[in-house]
Amino acid sequence: ERASAGLASLKVPLQRIRSGWLEKRARRKSGWKPRYVVVFSSRELMYFEDDQERTVKGTIDLSTAIEVRPVVRLPNATDRPYQFEVITPKRTWMFCAGSSDEQAHWLAAMMQLVPLRGDKASPTITF
């Protein structure tokens, strides 16, 4: 994670692939916090405390991601059913969307930016 000034400090014009509210699990698994998340064409995911995007709380370099996938849940689990994870060599990031459709849209937006690894034919998303 890196914290920095808001988007105004970035000099490269970026295209937004997707933005909106998600819950993000704290690094030490101490709880979930609402975060405004933006996925950019630069293969970066940035998250903020609010939708004004003044202060970047963290950044994920999706070009280093190994996988983006939904979290497999037990059939009777009801707490945060639309979780997904972004797996990088150094950390696994956990997010939760508000609905199945939202989860699918977030996963699709990130999957197009995650490079293929090894001899995988193409990334797949299974629900």
Helices and strands as residue ranges (DSSP letters): E 4-5, G 7-9, E 16-25, E 32-40, E 44-48, E 55-61, G 62-64, E 67-70, E 83-87, E 92-96, H 100-111
